[in-house]
Amino acid sequence: MLAVEYFEVECREAKGAEYYKQITNDVLLDHNLLKVIDRLHIFIDPEVPVFVACGTLKKITSLIRVRDFANVNPQEGKMTLVISEEAYLAPMLKIFWERFGKEHVEQPDRFTVILYDVKEDPKVIEEIVVADPSENLFKDLIYAFKCIAPEGFRLRKEKFGNGRFSFVASENTLAEDIDTLVAQKFALMGVTP
Amino acid sequence: MTLVPVTYKGGIFQHDIVTDLIEDLGGYVVQKHVLAQEVVLQCFVPKDDIDLIREISRPLFGEVTDSPLVGTEIAIVSPSLEIHHLPHPSCDIAEYTRRLGAKSNMVGMARGVGKRIAAINDEERDVINEHDIAVFGLGNFEHCIEYKMPNLRRGIEVPIILCGGPDKEALQKIVDPPVDGYVGNVGRFMHRTKESEELAKLDEIIAEITRVLEKRREEIAKDPLSVAPARLMNLIREKVPEIEEVTSPTPLTVQMKGLRVKLPYDTFAPVLRKVGIEDGITIGDVAEVLPSRMRDYIIIRVKPFSETNVVV
């Protein structure tokens, strides 16, 4: 696994641990989450049964701005934006409509947006924040871990914040002292509360 | 005359020569696929005449290969139809068996997931029992398979092949009473099987299925069926023209001991029972025409010689 500093799967069945390491790697790779995870420890006990995943995240500072996916070309009385990646087109248009009004925004085709009679400096427009990928990160992580965890583990407890996350799942009611177990697993990675 | 299952692959040009030849020799074409310029025939042919077919199809660049799974319907059973098992590995196994001539159906259980909570319901059980063989694709933990397998196999009468993460030996140790076949090191995984060792694993599953089916064929041969299911298929195609209007890929699915007919039971069961085979013997005389648990299809179960005292 690239870019992840610490990655362990702990399980009393050695073969099961090996498979789950592969599954975790595949799922995180598919969901494009390897680059945000710094450390990850997974603990599975099929006898209880319980699945614990905990880890820390890398700092994500990159907000998506207009300049990241579009070129702004100022012209006489209008401004043409050439879009290179469509992923953020919808949220950008929404922001433009609110800010300049629908009558000043035109989109002749998929890769072009034209702003008419906009007084603002092209530099300012380039700096407009369109999306914050970290907002959806929690949802994405939980979804990924739901895929990784053995199926049928429907009772879950998730925590997220402060650059770390934990995900506990089981088919039975979770033990009351489950947080102690999670803290132990964090300690294994050298992370203390 | 023993019929053996083979696959014929060749160009579409003059392929009717081969089809006619197979029928003249007393064989049956079970499935015919036309893919662009290529024709794939899955058929039963007399064992002694394979060389003749090879000989005649040589100028047409035809290729005859053994495919032991032709004429079988296989259930690929997974604990659910969620992303945990689909598309890999369940679909990979299903697709691989299909390539070798079997008709495979995926059976995802409603509540087959988890360890303590895993269960099978009567509909799933009956649907699985309508197949020739069931391939169970379970998970990666020995402890879990040991715990849930007795629940999942309850009431299943067809041979079971168990695929799971642990080694074959480990699987054999934990399943009691034993099932018919085991394939180790194929548990749950989340990537496509495309590397050579993964493909080798799939081949191992096929080998195991073939071995178990071969055993079953031998058992059937001891008390032969009153009529070959493939023959019934041709008869129904001839005498019940409505079957041509069914849009399913295989409106008539041949099994080892019967046939699935994808027509509504209430309307067509009496019609099928009356279809004559030979000398006044009808399908109703040599086979049971039963409602299938799969949609409102019909399942025909051919009775053995010992029950009917006729072989047609």
Interface residues (C-beta under 8 A of the other chain):
Chain A: E13 K15 G16 Y19 Y20 Q22 I23 D26 V27 D30 I44 P46 E47 P49 C147 P150 E151 G152 F153 R154 E171 N172
Chain B: P79 S80 E82 I83 H84 H85 V113 G114 K115 R116 I117 A118 G139 N140 F141 E142 H143 C144 G165 P166 D167 G187 R188 F189 M190 H191
